[in-house]
Amino acid sequence: MILHLLCLVFLLSINPAVFAEGYHPSVQIYENLSTTKTWDGASIQYPSGTAKVTGAIITLPPGTETGWHMHPVPCLALILEGELLIELKDGRTKRVKAGETFAEVIGTAHNGKNTGKVPLKIAVFYAGNTDLKNTILCP
């Protein structure tokens, strides 16, 4: 009886975000981003139209840049390997490293740089629609 009580106390003390409801107890979920804003503080707005989600893995060799571009749709990025420096034209920057997730700026020109010594790998997920490109290059 005491053992059952101790098990119950232990289970009730576990952070509920660690285990998803209905999954096997060994399945762990680590939520590393939950936001209504992009990393520069703007509100996330979904485009109207026929929804389309896209996932991509982007690799940048050391010392390379994405070039100035913008996303007209919301996108989330998870740094798989390396470190990314993002810069805006107004001078603001954000540095993200492996294991970190961020909500990318929407409709704002930005440039990404791999300032590290290893290839940068980013998993990017776009929440767009069938009428919009996920990325637009800026002159």
C-alpha positions in Angstrom: 0.0 0.0 0.0 2.8 2.4 0.9 4.6 1.6 -2.4 1.4 2.3 -4.4 1.0 5.7 -2.5 4.6 6.6 -3.2 4.2 5.7 -6.9 1.0 7.9 -7.1 2.8 10.8 -5.4 5.7 10.4 -7.9 3.4 10.3 -10.9 1.5 13.4 -9.8 4.8 15.3 -9.3 6.0 14.8 -12.9 5.7 17.8 -15.1 2.8 17.0 -17.4 4.5 18.6 -20.4 7.1 15.8 -20.3 4.6 13.1 -21.1 1.9 13.4 -23.8 -1.5 12.2 -22.9 -2.2 8.7 -24.3 1.4 8.0 -25.3 3.4 5.2 -23.7 5.1 6.6 -20.5 8.5 6.2 -22.1 7.7 8.7 -24.9 9.1 12.0 -23.9 8.1 15.3 -25.4 10.2 18.4 -25.0 8.4 21.5 -26.1 11.0 24.1 -26.9 8.8 26.8 -28.5 5.3 28.0 -27.9 4.6 31.5 -29.1 2.2 33.9 -30.8 5.1 36.2 -31.9 8.0 36.0 -34.3 11.5 36.4 -32.8 11.4 40.2 -33.5 8.1 40.5 -31.6 5.6 40.7 -34.5 2.3 38.8 -34.3 2.1 35.6 -36.3 -0.7 35.8 -38.9 -1.7 32.9 -41.1 -2.5 33.6 -44.8 -6.0 32.9 -46.1 -6.6 30.5 -49.0 -5.9 26.8 -49.4 -3.5 25.8 -46.6 -0.2 24.2 -47.5 2.5 23.1 -45.1 6.1 22.5 -46.2 9.1 21.1 -44.4 12.7 21.5 -45.6 16.2 20.8 -44.4 18.6 23.7 -45.3 22.4 23.3 -45.1 24.8 26.2 -45.2 28.6 25.5 -45.3 30.8 27.4 -42.8 31.1 31.1 -43.7 28.2 31.2 -46.1 25.0 33.3 -46.0 21.5 32.8 -47.2 21.3 36.2 -48.9 18.6 38.7 -48.1 15.2 37.2 -48.3 11.7 37.3 -46.7 8.9 34.9 -45.9 5.4 36.0 -46.6 4.1 33.0 -44.5 4.8 31.9 -40.9 7.7 29.5 -40.5 9.4 27.8 -37.6 13.0 26.7 -37.7 14.9 24.2 -35.6 18.7 24.3 -35.6 19.8 20.7 -36.0 23.6 21.4 -36.2 25.8 24.5 -35.9 24.9 28.1 -35.1 23.0 30.7 -37.1 23.3 34.5 -37.0 20.2 36.2 -38.4 20.3 39.9 -39.2 17.7 42.5 -40.0 18.3 45.6 -42.1 17.6 47.8 -39.1 20.7 46.2 -37.4 18.9 43.8 -35.0 20.3 40.3 -34.8 19.5 36.9 -33.3 21.9 34.1 -32.7 20.5 30.5 -32.5 22.3 27.3 -31.9 21.7 23.5 -32.2 18.6 22.4 -30.4 16.9 25.8 -30.4 13.7 26.6 -32.2 12.5 30.0 -33.3 9.6 31.6 -35.2 11.0 33.4 -38.2 10.1 37.0 -39.1 7.2 37.3 -41.5 7.3 39.9 -44.4 10.7 41.3 -43.2 13.9 41.1 -45.1 16.6 39.2 -43.3 19.9 37.4 -43.9 21.2 34.2 -42.2 24.9 33.5 -41.7 26.8 30.4 -40.7 29.4 32.0 -38.5 30.7 28.6 -37.2 33.2 26.1 -38.3 30.8 23.2 -39.1 27.9 23.0 -41.6 24.7 24.6 -40.4 21.6 22.3 -40.7 18.2 23.8 -40.2 14.8 22.1 -40.3 12.3 24.7 -41.5 8.5 24.3 -41.5 6.3 26.7 -43.4 2.6 27.3 -42.8 1.6 28.9 -46.1 -1.0 28.4 -48.8 -1.0 27.1 -52.4 -0.8 30.7 -53.8 2.2 32.0 -52.0 5.9 31.1 -52.2 7.5 30.3 -48.9 10.6 32.4 -49.6 11.1 35.5 -51.7 14.6 36.7 -52.5 15.2 40.5 -51.9 17.3 42.7 -54.2 
